[in-house]
Amino acid sequence: MKYERVAITDEAIKIVEELKAKYGELIFHQSGGCCDGSAPMLFEKEDMYLDDSDILLGQLAGVNYYMNQDQFEYWKHTHLTVDVTEGRGSSFSLEIPLGVRFIIHSRILTEKENNVLNNL
């Protein structure tokens, strides 16, 4: 069985697809607490600088999802689901002008997920 750290709701996929059609290649990056807290932010691929400290957690709707390794230490025992809600966030994420913002629903990994995903 394949275990994943990140997932996305159907509603959030619709927003991602709309933004991919408008902007092309995108990336998600989980913010580290500024502005909207630890919110998933969507950027044009070339507008976000990634370095060796950014970890690829998975791919959602064809978009890579990254998190900084320091933040990952706090989140490594959780499964994250990207969703969307009405309201304007206070970030630079591409969905903001649409009157919506991405949010995270999290849950603790099951023992088996934790063992596999964290190589225990």
N, C-alpha and C positions, 0 to 999 in steps of 0.2 A: 504494500500500500504506500502511496506517495503522500507525504505530509507537507503542508505549505504554511508559511508564516503569515501570509497576507491573502486577503480575498476582497471582492468588491461586489456591491449590490447592483441589481439590474438598473435601478434609477441612476446610480453613479456612472455606470457604463454609458448610459445615454448622453450624459454631460461630457464624458471623456470623448466619445465618438464625435459629438458636435464640435468640440474644440480641436480634435485631430483634423477634422475636415477644414477648419479655418486656419490652423497654424502649422500643420504638418507634424513632424516628430516631436514628441513630448517626453518629459520625465516627471515622476513624482519624487518629492523629497520631503521626508517627515521633518517638520521644523523642530528646532531645539528648544522651544519655549518662548520665543519672541512673538509679539503681536497676538496671534490667536492661540497661544499655548503650543502644545505639541500637535499641531494640525498637519494633515497631509496637504502639501502644496504642489500645484501642477504648473510646470514651466515649459517654455519652448526648450528643446534639447540644448541648443547652443547658448541659451541665456543662463544656464546654471553651471557653475564650475564645480566639478567633482574631482576629488583627489583620493589618495590611498586611504584616507580615514573614512571614506564613505563606503558603506556595505550595501550590496545589492540583496534585497530581501525576497524579491520575486518580480513577477510581471503581471500587471492587471490590465486587461483590455488592450494588450499589445504595448503597454507602457511600463518601462522599468521603474521599480519602486526602491528608493535608496533611503538610508538613514546613517547618520554619523556614528562611528563605532563607539564613542563615549556614551551617546544616548542609547545605543543598542544594548549596552550593559544593563540598563534599567528595564528594557523592553524584551529581552531575549527569552523570557519565560511566558510571553503572551502571544496570542494570535490576534492579528489586527484585521478588521473589516472596514474598508473605506465605504462611506455612505455620503449622501448629500442631504442638505437641509436648506430650507428657505432662510434668507437673511444675508446680510452683507457682512463678510468677515473683514478683519483689519489686516490683511496680508496682501502680497503681490501676486497671489495665485490667479491663474487665467480665468477661473470660473466666476470671480467676484463681480464683474460687470453684468453677469447674467442674473444677479439677484439671489444667488445661491452660494453655498460654501461646502467644501468637503469636510467631513468629520470622521472621527475614528470611533468604532465600537471595539472594545478589547475584551478578551477573556483569557484566563490562565490556560496554558497548554495542558492537555491531559498528560498523565505520566508517560504514556507511550510516545506521544508527540514530542515531549520534552527530551526523552531519551534519544530519539532519532535526530531531531533538529539541533540539539545541543551536544550531540556525540557523548552522551553519558554512559 
